[in-house]
Amino acid sequence: MEDLFALIGNALGEGIRLIVELLGGLFRHADDAVDGLFSGLSRSLGISTSWVSLALLIFGLWMLWRGFSALLQRAYLATLLWWLLAMMVLGWLIN
């Protein structure tokens, strides 16, 4: 009877180990894919791969989007201000 429970425990342990290794491999490959995306984006724009540079890039693109939405609302002065700020941030970031 003791051998039966040892066999069940061994099979359960092997199953849990398989699931953990599969999830670890999945997340490892997802990390490599995100790293490749960030490095390719940074390389093509000529910016560093730091998180601060990528955050500034997202912030500059957000300001461009705000300017575009202000243009759709026919707020021309707000459009010019948003686009000027976005160009200052993105021009400083992208060399």
N, C-alpha and C positions, 0 to 999 in steps of 0.2 A: 504494500500500500504506500509505503514511504517513497519507493521508486517512482510510482505514478505521479505523486505530487512534485517530485524533483524534476520529472520530465515535463510536466505542465509549467512549472516555474521557469525551466530552461527555455522552453518554447516561447513563453511570454516575454522573457528577457531578450531573446533574439529578435522577436517582433518589434519590441520597443527600440532596440538598438538600430534596426533597419529603418524605422520611421525617423529617428533622430538623424541618422546619416543622410537620408534622402533630403530632409528639410535643410540640413547644413549645406549640402551641395547646391540645393536650389538657391538659397540665400547667398552663397558664395558667388554663384554665377550671375545673380542679379546685381550684386555689388560690382562685379567686373563690368557688366553692361552699363551701369550708371557711371562708373569711372571712365569708361571709354567715351560715353556721350559727353561728359563734362570736358574731358581733355580734347576731344575733337572740336567742340564748340569754342573752347578757349583758344586753341591753336588757330582756328580759322578767323577769329576776330582779333587775334593778337593781344589777348589779355592773359593775366596769370590765372592759374587754376585754383586760386584760393576761394574760400567761401564768401569772403567780403567782395571780391570782384564779381562773382556770380550774383550776389545779392544786389549790388549796384546795377548790374545789367538788367535784372528783373525790375528794379525800381525805375530805371530809365525807360524801359519798355512800357511799364505801367503809366508813366507820365505821357508817353506818346499816345497811348490808348485814351487817356483822359482828354488829351487835346483833340483827338478824333471824335470822341463823343461830344465834346463841346462844339465842334464844327457842325455836327449833325443837329444840334440844338440851336444853331445860328448865333452862338455866342462867340463872335469873332475875336474880341479882345482876350477872352479866356483861352481860346484856341492858340493865339499867338504866345501868350504867357506860358502855357503848358508845354508847347513845342520848344520855346526858347529854353526853358528849364531842362527839358529832356535832352536837347542837343548839347547843353552845357555838361550834363552828367555823362552822356554817352561819348561826347567828344573827349572829355577828360579821361574816360576809361579806355576807349579804343584808340590805340596809337597806330 
